[in-house]
Amino acid sequence: MGSGERASTLIPGDEECGPFREPAGWAVFLVARGSEVQLSYPCTGSERFTSAVPLLLTGVLLWIVLASPAAAQESQPSEPTTGKQTTSSQATSTSNNHPRSPEASGPQKPPVEKKHHDRGSFVVAPLPISSPALGSGVIPVLAYIFPLSSHDKTSPPSVIGGAGLITNNGSRAFALAGDLFFGENTYHAAALYARGNLNYNLYGIGVDASRTGLKIPLEQNGQVFFVEFLRRLGWKFFLGPRFLMGESTITLRPSSGSTLPPPPDVGLRTNLRALGFRLQRDTRPNRFYPTTGTFLDFTADFFSEGLGSKYSFQSYKFTFNKYASLGQKQVLAFDLGICGTGGQPPFYGNCIYGTNNQLRGYTAGRYLDRYMVVTQLEYRLVLPKRFGLVGFGGIGEVVPGGDQLFRNNNFLPSAGGGLRFLLSKKYHVNLRADGAYGRNSHTWSMGVGEAF
């Protein structure tokens, strides 16, 4: 669904909903990324989370330093070869004078076995949603995971699918996406089209603005088209161009009490156009449920008026994930995400905290600014009867400038756990349900595929 390991359809459904930004800060909020369909609808809570920050950071550093190097990708199991079966039956003469049939007199040919190739696996998940912001409704998800060519034993499985959103508050959205691997894992193509209208609240730019509690309710409708094409280089690196185009309109929703000043372009149709590139390296044996290996991804998108975009700005994103098996049914996963924005972006073009599961426990859009750094650890345990458990914790921040990174008053910690249910045994695709606590908030989310 997009490039990367997890193609996800991100839909805000929290009490204080905010815009999402993937692949490049587009606020239609329906995004494909890899092979995961991720839906998050957090609810704001009054509980305050207190994390052991030194313990978490120490554990991250020790695990990165001491963990063994990522194992090479598991070799594809060779299909059993079926040799030609020969029958050594000889014709026996009968005591009567009946002539032999021509079929019996000739050499006997073995029967040809027609092989049935299993082309793929369907994943169907009509996920319910209930939140004060988006109301109650359903998010239907349909995906098909399959090898693009039955003769290609090297390329990872491809994914095509779609997702929708229907709630009783009038929010409507849908997305169609494809994530294709072909040419003996030489080429990787991804495309997405999304359209919808959603309601969310804007809290302003920066941590200080979000802590005031002031917000402005907005409605944004629009559409987006995204495509990229990558080619494999040496050392398992993929590199290629990407293009994004879209349009949206933002309008004010009725509100009571004090609110923030409205953002620019309210009531106007805004176009965005960007050219960029993606650099990616993936050594995971299974991108749907990695147990070993690493995933590295860097994207750069350049929005320009020369391309027809109203805003000229640059968006950069870096992701690094590492996985280690602690046993046959236990996995420890590490995630690091860095985001930076240059130029003069719209508010939804900034780095947005709480999206793409970085981090869970926060209302998406509550914290947004020019720069963002997040990191988290997740422990995964496979249980009998298709079930599984996870526990996770992390910390991050959003800041207006690089000189303000790693200040204690900007840290936003998170911790939580979740339940898993295996939807596809063939590809190990899980249904995910997570609960998480952040600073003065908590979230509950459901999705298809792992968080990272």
C-alpha positions as CSV (number, residue, x, y, z in Angstrom):
1,M,0.0,0.0,0.0
2,G,2.6,2.4,0.1
3,S,6.1,1.7,0.1
4,G,7.7,0.3,3.1
5,E,6.7,-2.5,5.3
6,R,3.4,-1.5,6.3
7,A,0.8,-0.1,4.0
8,S,-1.6,1.5,6.3
9,T,-4.8,3.3,6.1
10,L,-4.7,5.9,8.9
11,I,-8.0,7.3,10.0
12,P,-8.3,9.6,13.0
13,G,-11.1,8.7,15.3
14,D,-10.1,10.2,18.6
15,E,-11.9,12.6,20.9
16,E,-9.6,15.4,19.7
17,C,-8.9,14.3,16.2
18,G,-6.1,15.8,14.1
19,P,-4.7,15.6,10.6
20,F,-2.4,12.9,9.5
21,R,0.6,13.2,7.4
22,E,1.8,10.3,5.3
23,P,3.3,10.3,2.8
24,A,3.7,14.1,2.8
25,G,1.4,15.8,5.3
26,W,-1.9,15.4,3.4
27,A,-5.0,15.8,5.5
28,V,-7.3,13.5,3.7
29,F,-6.1,11.1,6.4
30,L,-6.3,8.0,4.3
31,V,-2.8,6.8,3.8
32,A,-1.2,3.6,2.4
33,R,2.2,2.6,3.8
34,G,3.5,-0.8,3.3
35,S,1.1,-3.6,4.0
36,E,-0.6,-2.6,7.2
37,V,-4.0,-1.1,7.6
38,Q,-3.9,0.9,10.7
39,L,-6.8,2.6,12.3
40,S,-6.6,4.7,15.4
41,Y,-9.3,6.4,17.4
42,P,-8.0,7.5,20.7
43,C,-10.0,9.0,23.5
44,T,-8.6,11.8,25.8
45,G,-8.3,10.8,29.4
46,S,-7.5,12.6,32.6
47,E,-5.0,10.0,33.8
48,R,-1.4,11.2,33.8
49,F,1.3,8.7,32.7
50,T,4.6,8.7,34.5
51,S,7.3,6.8,32.6
52,A,10.7,5.5,33.7
53,V,12.6,7.5,31.0
54,P,16.2,6.6,32.1
55,L,15.3,2.9,32.2
56,L,13.7,3.0,28.7
57,L,16.7,4.9,27.2
58,T,19.2,2.6,28.8
59,G,17.3,-0.5,27.6
60,V,17.3,0.9,24.0
61,L,21.0,1.6,24.0
62,L,21.9,-1.7,25.5
63,W,19.7,-3.6,23.1
64,I,21.1,-1.9,20.0
65,V,24.7,-2.4,21.1
66,L,24.4,-6.0,22.3
67,A,21.9,-7.4,19.9
68,S,23.4,-9.8,17.4
69,P,23.6,-8.6,13.8
70,A,20.5,-9.0,11.8
71,A,20.1,-12.4,10.3
72,A,20.1,-12.8,6.6
73,Q,16.7,-13.2,5.0
74,E,15.4,-16.7,5.3
75,S,15.8,-18.6,2.1
76,Q,12.6,-19.5,0.3
77,P,11.8,-23.2,0.9
78,S,12.2,-25.1,-2.2
79,E,9.2,-26.7,-3.6
80,P,9.2,-30.5,-3.6
81,T,10.1,-31.8,-7.0
82,T,7.9,-34.4,-8.5
83,G,9.7,-36.9,-10.7
84,K,8.0,-38.7,-13.5
85,Q,6.4,-41.8,-12.2
86,T,7.0,-44.9,-14.3
87,T,4.9,-48.0,-14.3
88,S,6.5,-51.4,-15.2
89,S,3.3,-53.3,-15.9
90,Q,3.6,-55.7,-18.7
91,A,0.7,-56.9,-20.9
92,T,-0.4,-60.4,-20.1
93,S,-1.8,-62.6,-22.7
94,T,-5.3,-64.0,-22.2
95,S,-6.4,-67.5,-22.7
96,N,-9.2,-66.4,-25.0
97,N,-8.9,-65.1,-28.5
98,H,-10.1,-61.5,-27.9
99,P,-7.7,-59.1,-29.6
100,R,-5.9,-56.5,-27.6
101,S,-7.1,-52.9,-27.7
102,P,-4.7,-50.4,-29.2
103,E,-4.5,-48.6,-25.9
104,A,-3.3,-51.7,-24.1
105,S,-0.7,-52.6,-26.7
106,G,1.1,-49.2,-26.6
107,P,3.4,-47.9,-23.9
108,Q,1.6,-46.7,-20.8
109,K,2.0,-42.9,-20.1
110,P,1.9,-41.8,-16.5
111,P,-1.0,-39.5,-15.6
112,V,-0.1,-35.8,-15.6
113,E,-0.7,-34.2,-12.2
114,K,-2.3,-30.8,-12.5
115,K,-0.9,-28.6,-9.7
116,H,-3.1,-26.0,-8.0
117,H,-1.2,-22.9,-7.1
118,D,-2.4,-21.0,-4.1
119,R,-2.3,-17.5,-5.3
120,G,-2.7,-15.6,-2.1
121,S,-4.7,-14.8,1.0
122,F,-7.6,-12.4,1.6
123,V,-7.8,-10.3,4.7
124,V,-11.2,-9.0,5.7
125,A,-11.8,-6.8,8.8
126,P,-14.9,-4.8,9.3
127,L,-13.6,-2.8,12.3
128,P,-16.1,-1.0,14.5
129,I,-15.4,2.5,15.6
130,S,-16.9,4.6,18.4
131,S,-15.5,7.9,19.5
132,P,-16.9,11.3,20.6
133,A,-15.2,13.0,17.6
134,L,-16.1,10.8,14.7
135,G,-19.1,9.1,16.3
136,S,-20.0,5.5,15.9
137,G,-19.6,3.5,12.7
138,V,-17.6,1.0,10.8
139,I,-14.3,0.9,9.0
140,P,-14.5,-1.9,6.4
141,V,-11.1,-3.2,5.3
142,L,-10.4,-5.6,2.4
143,A,-6.9,-6.6,1.3
144,Y,-5.5,-9.4,-0.9
145,I,-1.9,-10.6,-0.3
146,F,-0.4,-12.6,-3.1
147,P,2.7,-13.2,-5.2
148,L,2.6,-11.2,-8.4
149,S,4.1,-14.0,-10.4
150,S,3.9,-17.7,-9.5
151,H,7.4,-18.2,-11.0
152,D,9.0,-15.4,-8.9
153,K,10.2,-17.1,-5.7
154,T,12.4,-14.1,-4.6
155,S,10.0,-11.1,-4.5
156,P,8.0,-10.4,-1.3
157,P,4.3,-10.8,-1.6
158,S,2.3,-7.9,-3.1
159,V,-0.7,-6.3,-1.6
160,I,-3.8,-4.6,-3.1
161,G,-6.8,-3.4,-1.1
162,G,-9.1,-0.7,0.1
163,A,-10.6,0.7,3.2
164,G,-13.5,3.0,4.0
165,L,-15.0,5.1,6.9
166,I,-18.6,5.6,7.7
167,T,-19.8,7.2,10.9
168,N,-23.0,8.8,12.2
169,N,-21.4,12.3,12.5
170,G,-21.2,12.6,8.7
171,S,-17.5,11.6,8.2
172,R,-17.0,9.6,5.0
173,A,-13.8,8.5,3.4
174,F,-12.3,5.7,1.3
175,A,-8.8,4.7,0.0
176,L,-7.6,2.3,-2.7
177,A,-3.9,1.2,-2.8
178,G,-1.5,-1.2,-4.2
179,D,2.0,-2.3,-3.2
180,L,3.7,-4.5,-5.8
181,F,7.0,-6.4,-5.9
182,F,8.2,-8.0,-9.1
183,G,11.2,-8.9,-11.2
184,E,12.9,-11.3,-8.7
185,N,12.7,-8.5,-6.1
186,T,14.3,-6.0,-8.5
187,Y,11.3,-3.5,-8.7
188,H,8.8,-2.1,-6.2
189,A,5.9,0.0,-7.2
190,A,3.2,1.6,-5.0
191,A,0.2,3.7,-5.7
192,L,-2.7,5.3,-3.7
193,Y,-5.9,7.2,-4.3
194,A,-7.9,8.5,-1.3
195,R,-10.9,10.8,-1.0
196,G,-13.0,11.9,2.0
197,N,-14.1,14.5,4.5
198,L,-13.4,14.4,8.2
199,N,-13.9,16.5,11.3
200,Y,-11.0,17.2,13.6
201,N,-9.7,19.8,16.1
202,L,-6.6,22.0,15.6
203,Y,-4.6,22.9,18.8
204,G,-2.1,25.2,17.2
205,I,1.6,24.7,16.5
206,G,4.1,23.6,19.2
207,V,3.9,21.9,22.6
208,D,3.0,25.1,24.5
209,A,0.1,25.8,22.2
210,S,-1.3,22.3,22.7
211,R,-1.1,22.5,26.5
212,T,-3.3,25.6,26.6
213,G,-6.3,23.3,25.8
214,L,-7.6,25.8,23.2
215,K,-8.7,24.3,19.9
216,I,-10.6,25.1,16.8
217,P,-12.9,22.6,15.2
218,L,-12.4,22.1,11.4
219,E,-13.8,20.1,8.6
220,Q,-11.4,19.1,5.7
221,N,-12.4,17.4,2.6
222,G,-10.3,16.5,-0.4
223,Q,-8.5,13.9,-2.4
224,V,-4.9,12.8,-2.9
225,F,-3.0,10.6,-5.5
226,F,0.4,9.2,-4.8
227,V,2.7,7.0,-6.8
228,E,6.3,5.8,-6.5
229,F,8.6,3.4,-8.3
230,L,11.8,1.9,-6.7
231,R,14.6,-0.2,-8.2
232,R,17.0,-2.4,-6.3
233,L,20.6,-1.3,-6.0
234,G,23.5,-3.1,-4.3
235,W,23.4,-4.2,-0.7
236,K,19.6,-4.7,-0.8
237,F,19.0,-0.9,-1.1
238,F,16.0,0.4,-3.2
239,L,15.9,3.9,-4.7
240,G,13.4,5.7,-6.8
241,P,11.2,8.7,-7.5
242,R,7.8,9.5,-6.0
243,F,5.1,12.0,-6.9
244,L,2.2,13.3,-4.9
245,M,-0.7,15.6,-5.9
246,G,-3.9,16.5,-4.1
247,E,-6.4,19.2,-3.2
248,S,-8.5,20.0,-0.1
249,T,-10.8,22.6,1.4
250,I,-10.9,23.5,5.1
251,T,-14.0,25.0,6.7
252,L,-14.8,26.0,10.2
253,R,-17.3,23.9,12.2
254,P,-19.6,25.5,14.8
255,S,-18.0,25.8,18.3
256,S,-18.7,27.3,21.7
257,G,-16.3,29.0,24.0
258,S,-12.8,30.3,23.3
259,T,-11.0,29.0,20.2
260,L,-7.8,29.6,18.3
261,P,-7.6,31.9,15.4
262,P,-8.5,30.2,12.1
263,P,-5.7,28.9,9.9
264,P,-5.0,30.5,6.5
265,D,-6.9,29.4,3.5
266,V,-10.1,28.6,5.3
267,G,-12.8,28.2,2.7
268,L,-10.3,28.1,-0.2
269,R,-9.4,25.2,-2.3
270,T,-5.7,24.4,-1.8
271,N,-3.5,22.4,-4.2
272,L,-0.4,20.5,-3.2
273,R,2.2,19.0,-5.7
274,A,5.5,17.4,-4.8
275,L,8.3,15.4,-6.4
276,G,10.6,13.4,-4.2
277,F,12.5,10.2,-3.7
278,R,12.7,7.2,-1.4
279,L,15.7,5.2,-0.2
280,Q,14.9,1.9,1.5
281,R,16.6,-1.2,2.8
282,D,14.7,-4.2,4.1
283,T,16.3,-7.4,5.5
284,R,13.2,-8.7,7.3
285,P,12.3,-12.3,6.3
286,N,8.6,-11.5,6.7
287,R,7.5,-7.8,6.5
288,F,4.0,-8.6,8.0
289,Y,5.5,-10.1,11.2
290,P,9.2,-9.6,11.3
291,T,11.2,-11.7,13.8
292,T,14.7,-10.7,12.7
293,G,16.4,-8.2,10.4
294,T,16.2,-4.4,10.0
295,F,14.1,-1.9,8.0
296,L,15.6,1.5,7.0
297,D,13.5,4.1,5.1
298,F,14.2,7.7,4.1
299,T,11.9,9.9,2.1
300,A,12.2,13.5,0.8
301,D,9.3,15.4,-0.7
302,F,9.7,18.8,-2.4
303,F,6.5,20.8,-2.7
304,S,6.9,23.7,-5.2
305,E,4.8,26.4,-6.7
306,G,6.5,25.5,-10.0
307,L,4.7,22.1,-9.9
308,G,1.3,23.8,-9.2
309,S,1.5,23.6,-5.4
310,K,0.2,26.6,-3.4
311,Y,2.9,26.1,-0.7
312,S,6.6,25.6,-1.2
313,F,8.2,23.5,1.5
314,Q,10.2,20.3,2.1
315,S,9.3,17.2,4.1
316,Y,11.9,14.7,5.3
317,K,11.3,11.4,7.1
318,F,13.7,8.8,8.5
319,T,12.6,5.4,10.0
320,F,14.8,2.6,11.4
321,N,13.4,-0.6,12.8
322,K,15.3,-3.5,14.3
323,Y,13.9,-7.0,15.3
324,A,15.4,-9.7,17.4
325,S,14.0,-13.2,18.3
326,L,14.1,-14.0,22.0
327,G,12.8,-17.5,21.3
328,Q,10.5,-19.3,19.0
329,K,7.5,-17.3,20.0
330,Q,9.0,-14.0,21.3
331,V,10.2,-11.0,19.5
332,L,11.7,-7.7,20.6
333,A,11.1,-4.8,18.2
334,F,12.8,-1.3,18.2
335,D,11.5,1.7,16.3
336,L,13.2,5.1,15.7
337,G,11.5,7.9,13.7
338,I,12.8,11.3,12.8
339,C,10.9,14.0,10.9
340,G,11.9,17.5,9.7
341,T,10.1,20.2,7.7
342,G,11.6,23.2,5.8
343,G,10.1,26.2,4.0
344,Q,6.6,27.5,4.6
345,P,4.2,24.5,5.0
346,P,0.5,24.5,5.8
347,F,-0.2,23.5,9.4
348,Y,-0.9,19.9,8.3
349,G,2.5,19.8,6.5
350,N,4.4,19.8,9.8
351,C,5.6,16.8,11.7
352,I,2.5,15.4,13.6
353,Y,2.9,13.5,16.8
354,G,0.8,10.3,17.3
355,T,0.5,9.3,13.7
356,N,1.8,6.0,12.1
357,N,1.9,4.6,15.7
358,Q,4.6,7.1,16.7
359,L,3.7,7.1,19.5
360,R,0.5,5.5,20.7
361,G,-1.3,7.1,23.6
362,Y,-1.6,10.6,22.0
363,T,-4.3,12.3,20.1
364,A,-3.1,12.6,16.5
365,G,-2.6,16.3,15.7
366,R,-2.5,17.4,19.3
367,Y,1.2,18.0,19.0
368,L,2.8,19.2,15.8
369,D,5.8,21.3,14.9
370,R,8.8,21.6,12.5
371,Y,10.8,18.7,14.0
372,M,10.0,15.4,15.6
373,V,11.9,12.5,17.2
374,V,10.3,9.4,18.6
375,T,11.6,6.0,19.7
376,Q,9.9,2.9,21.2
377,L,10.3,-0.7,22.2
378,E,7.7,-3.5,21.8
379,Y,7.7,-7.0,23.2
380,R,5.6,-9.5,21.2
381,L,4.5,-12.9,22.4
382,V,2.7,-15.6,20.3
383,L,0.1,-17.5,22.3
384,P,-1.9,-20.7,21.4
385,K,-5.2,-20.6,19.5
386,R,-4.0,-17.7,17.1
387,F,-3.8,-15.2,19.9
388,G,-0.8,-13.0,21.0
389,L,0.1,-10.3,23.4
390,V,2.3,-7.2,23.2
391,G,3.7,-4.6,25.6
392,F,5.4,-1.4,24.5
393,G,6.8,1.9,25.7
394,G,8.5,4.9,24.2
395,I,9.3,8.6,24.3
396,G,9.5,11.4,21.9
397,E,9.0,15.1,21.3
398,V,8.1,17.8,18.8
399,V,10.1,21.1,18.6
400,P,10.2,24.2,16.4
401,G,14.0,24.1,16.0
402,G,16.9,21.6,16.3
403,D,18.5,23.6,19.1
404,Q,15.5,22.7,21.4
405,L,15.8,18.9,21.0
406,F,16.1,16.7,24.1
407,R,14.8,19.2,26.6
408,N,12.9,17.6,29.5
409,N,9.9,19.8,29.3
410,N,9.3,18.7,25.7
411,F,9.3,14.9,26.3
412,L,6.1,13.0,25.6
413,P,6.3,9.5,27.0
414,S,4.0,6.6,26.2
415,A,3.3,3.0,27.4
416,G,0.7,0.4,26.8
417,G,-0.2,-3.1,25.7
418,G,-2.4,-5.0,23.3
419,L,-4.0,-8.2,22.1
420,R,-3.4,-9.9,18.8
421,F,-5.4,-12.4,16.7
422,L,-4.0,-14.2,13.7
423,L,-6.0,-13.4,10.5
424,S,-3.8,-15.0,7.9
425,K,-1.7,-18.1,8.9
426,K,0.1,-18.1,5.5
427,Y,1.6,-14.6,5.9
428,H,1.2,-14.1,9.7
429,V,-1.0,-11.1,9.5
430,N,-2.6,-10.1,12.8
431,L,-5.6,-8.2,13.9
432,R,-4.3,-5.6,16.4
433,A,-6.1,-4.0,19.4
434,D,-3.9,-1.7,21.6
435,G,-4.4,0.5,24.6
436,A,-1.9,3.1,25.5
437,Y,-1.3,6.0,27.9
438,G,0.5,9.2,27.2
439,R,0.8,12.5,29.0
440,N,-2.7,13.5,30.1
441,S,-4.3,11.2,27.5
442,H,-4.9,7.7,26.6
443,T,-5.9,5.9,23.3
444,W,-7.5,2.7,22.2
445,S,-6.9,1.6,18.6
446,M,-7.6,-1.4,16.3
447,G,-5.8,-2.3,13.1
448,V,-4.5,-4.9,10.7
449,G,-0.8,-5.7,10.9
450,E,1.8,-4.8,13.5
451,A,2.3,-1.3,14.7
452,F,5.8,-1.2,13.1
